[in-house]
Amino acid sequence: MNINEIKIGMSNISVTAKIIDVGEPREVMTRYGRRTVADATIEDDSGEIGLSLWQDQINAVKPGNKINVVGAYVSEFQGRLQLSIPRAGRIEILEE
């Protein structure tokens, strides 16, 4: 799927994209307890979108990596579309 085809409320999305930026990690309280999250931006030829990185995902990727996001869902955060990866989803690094 291309990023420009992604709409709010979609789920089980797979997209191949390049990481442009990874923000500073921060701690948040979730229903599972304290977790670390960082906001990333990914892009493909059609556009860009935000991506939430949790826990080990944060240090597993860096700007410039080409990744495949599998099983993501779309939400809106601060007026911007964002991909989130549930426990059943994953990030595959295709190129360093």
C-alpha positions as CSV (number, residue, x, y, z in Angstrom):
1,M,0.0,0.0,0.0
2,N,1.2,3.5,-0.7
3,I,1.2,6.1,2.1
4,N,-1.1,8.5,0.1
5,E,-3.8,5.7,0.2
6,I,-3.9,5.4,4.0
7,K,-7.0,6.8,5.7
8,I,-8.0,7.1,9.4
9,G,-9.6,3.9,10.8
10,M,-7.8,1.5,8.5
11,S,-6.1,-1.6,10.1
12,N,-3.9,-4.5,9.2
13,I,-1.9,-2.2,6.8
14,S,1.5,-3.2,5.3
15,V,3.7,-0.4,3.9
16,T,7.3,-0.2,2.7
17,A,8.9,3.1,3.4
18,K,12.1,4.9,4.4
19,I,12.6,6.4,7.9
20,I,13.2,10.1,7.6
21,D,13.3,11.0,11.3
22,V,13.1,9.5,14.8
23,G,12.1,11.8,17.6
24,E,13.3,11.8,21.2
25,P,12.0,8.8,23.3
26,R,9.6,9.7,26.1
27,E,7.9,7.7,28.8
28,V,4.2,7.4,28.9
29,M,1.7,5.6,31.1
30,T,-0.3,2.9,29.3
31,R,-2.7,0.3,30.5
32,Y,0.3,-2.1,30.5
33,G,2.3,0.3,32.7
34,R,5.2,2.7,31.9
35,R,6.4,2.4,28.3
36,T,8.8,4.3,26.1
37,V,7.6,5.7,22.8
38,A,9.2,7.8,20.1
39,D,7.5,9.4,17.1
40,A,9.1,8.7,13.7
41,T,8.3,10.0,10.2
42,I,8.4,7.6,7.3
43,E,8.0,8.3,3.5
44,D,7.6,6.6,0.2
45,D,7.2,8.0,-3.3
46,S,3.6,9.0,-2.6
47,G,4.0,10.9,0.7
48,E,4.9,10.7,4.4
49,I,3.2,9.7,7.6
50,G,4.0,9.4,11.3
51,L,4.9,6.1,12.9
52,S,4.8,5.3,16.7
53,L,7.9,3.3,17.8
54,W,7.6,1.5,21.1
55,Q,10.2,0.1,23.4
56,D,12.8,-2.0,21.5
57,Q,11.6,-0.7,18.1
58,I,13.0,2.7,18.9
59,N,16.7,1.6,18.9
60,A,16.1,-1.0,16.2
61,V,15.7,1.6,13.4
62,K,17.4,4.8,12.4
63,P,16.9,7.5,9.7
64,G,17.7,6.2,6.3
65,N,16.6,2.6,7.0
66,K,14.1,1.2,4.5
67,I,11.5,-0.8,6.4
68,N,8.4,-2.8,5.9
69,V,5.6,-2.2,8.5
70,V,3.3,-5.1,8.8
71,G,-0.1,-5.2,10.5
72,A,-0.3,-1.5,11.5
73,Y,-3.4,0.5,12.1
74,V,-4.1,4.2,11.5
75,S,-5.0,6.8,14.1
76,E,-4.7,10.5,14.4
77,F,-2.3,12.3,16.7
78,Q,-2.1,16.1,17.0
79,G,-4.1,16.4,13.8
80,R,-1.9,14.2,11.8
81,L,-2.3,10.6,10.5
82,Q,-0.1,8.1,12.3
83,L,0.6,4.4,12.0
84,S,0.7,2.3,15.2
85,I,1.9,-1.3,15.4
86,P,-0.1,-3.6,17.7
87,R,1.5,-6.5,19.4
88,A,0.7,-8.8,16.5
89,G,2.4,-6.4,14.0
90,R,6.1,-5.9,13.3
91,I,8.7,-3.8,11.6
92,E,11.1,-5.5,9.2
93,I,14.4,-3.7,8.3
94,L,15.0,-4.1,4.6
95,E,18.0,-1.9,4.2
96,E,20.3,-0.3,6.7
